[in-house]
Amino acid sequence: MTPRLWIDPLTVSDIDEFVAYRQDPDVARFQSWEPSYDVDDAHRLIAAQAHGFPPEMGFWLQLGVRTRPDKTLLGDVAIHTLEQANTYELGVTLAAESQSRGIATEALQALLTVLFIEFDAHRVVAFCDTRNQRVASLLRRLGMRQESRQLEAEYLKGEWTTVDGYALLAGEHRSSRRGNGDLPVGP
């Protein structure tokens, strides 16, 4: 939870809003799903969700990002527990009307803080299509550094795409928090 956001697992009651933004071609552009994503797809995703936080190794957990206090769904963040000890992967998707408002930064910063402070994460990673400069900027704002560029590494939506990998270590997170005076997460 942050001063303006509530972050918790997606549920069946989120399906209509969830499907609506996943069907937006601009939102789906750099994601693994197609704009034809439907209610049945959402039911399968929610039924297959990992239980508990963080999820067990190899599993993803989708967390709804909601307004406070009314809990309107704005998008979601995802966490994946990797095989390496204390290592996690993050993802983010926001509805078009929720973008460019600092919501993704606030939600992911809160998630990073929980992982590093409460769950003793050693390393957190994220990946994005090189054409998705908005997400690349977001990851850099979070203090993540680009570690890799994988040329034509993913075949997605009928084309080979190049993927950049970003990472943040626990020590880097601690240093950035000290530099910010341990202020609470905000817009």
N, C-alpha and C positions, 0 to 999 in steps of 0.2 A: 504494500500500500504506500502511496505517496500523498502529498498534500491535495492533489486533485484527481488521482487515479486509484482505482481498485483493481487489483490483478489477482485473478483466481482461475481455476480450471474451467474450460468450456463445458457447458452442459447442454442437454437436449433443448432447453428453453432458449438457447442462443442460435439455434439452427437457422431460422429465417434471416436474421441479420448477418450471420456468418456466411451463408450462401450468397446473399446479395452482394457483399463486397468481393467474394471470390469469383463471382460471375462478371465483374467489371474487367473488360479487356486490358485496361491500363494497369489495374492492380495485378492481374494475372501475368502480365507480360514477361517478367523475369522469374516467375515462380514455376514449380514443377507441374502444376495443374493447369487445365484449360478453362476458358470461360464457360464451358458447358458443365462445370462443377454443379452438382445438384443436391437435393435434399437427401437422397439415398447415400451419396458420397459422404455427406456430413454426418449422417447417422453412423456409417461405418467408422469414420475417423474418431468420433466421440466414444463409440463402443470399444475401440481398440486402444484408447488412451491408457497411458501408464497411470498407476495409482500411487500417490505419495510424491513428495518433493524432497530432493530431486528424483527423477525417474530412475528405475533400475538400469544398469548398464545395457546399452544397445537400444533403449527405448526413448521415444519422444513424448513430451508433454506439452500440449497447447494450452496456454493460459490466456483467458480473455482479458483485454485491456478495456476498462470501463470508467465512465465518469463517476465522480462522487458528488452527491450522495445517491443519485437516481440509478446508477449502474447501467447506463446505456452502453452497449457494446460499440467500441471504436475500432477494434482490430484485435490482433493477438500477437503474443510473443511465444516462441517455442524454445524448449530446452531439451537437449539430447545428451545423455551421459555416454561418454566415449570409453573405450577399453582402457586407455591410459589412466592410471590412478588420479583421482581428483581433477579430471579434465572434462570440460563440457563444451558443447556447441550451442550457439544461439541463432535464432532466426526471428524475423519480424514481418508482419503484414498489417497494414492499416487501410481502412476504408478511405477512399479518395478524399472525402470531406474532412477527414481527421489528419491528413498529411500537412506538413509544413507548419505545424503548431507546437512543435517541441514535444509531442506526445511520445513518439518512438524513443527519443533521447531519454526522457524521464522514465519510461517503462523499462528500457534496457539498463539504464543506470541503476535503478532499484533492484533489478534482477542480478546484476553484477555484484552489487553490495551484499545482497543476501548470499550469493554463492561464495564470495571471498570471505566474508565476515562470519556467517553462521555455519557454512558447510565446508570451510577450509579448502576451497578450490585452490589448485595450484596454477591452472591455466584455463582460459576460456578462449574459444576460437569462433570465427564466423566466416562465411564465404559469400561472395556475390559475383554476379556476372559483371565483367569489366565495363559493360555499357551502362550499368546502373550506378551512375555517379552520385545520385542522392543517397543511396545506401552506403557507398564508399565514404562519402563525407560524414555520414552518421557514425560509422564505425571509427573514423579518425577522431571525431568529437568525443567519443567515449574513451579515448586514450588508447585505442587498439592500433597496432602498427601493422602495416602490410608485410607479410612474411613470404608470400609466394605469388606467382602467376603461373597458372597451369593452362598452357595453350591448347585450345580446342579439346578440352578435357571432358566436357559433358555434351551429349547429344540431346538437345532439348527443342521440342517443337519444330522438328524438321531441319535443324541446323546444329553444327558444332559450335559450342560457345567456350569462350575463355573465362576462367574463373580466378579471382583474386582471393587469397586467404589472409585473414587478419587474426591477430592474437593479442592477449593481454595476460601478463603473469601477475601472481599475487603481489610480489614486491613492487611492481609498477602501479598496481591499483592502490596499494598503501601510500606510495609516494604521491600519487595524484590527489588522494584524499587529504594528505597533510598540506599539500599546496593549495587546496581549496578551503582550508580551515575546517574540514569535516562539516561543512554546511549541509543541511538536509537537501535531498533531491528536490528540484523544483523546475519550473519552466525555463 
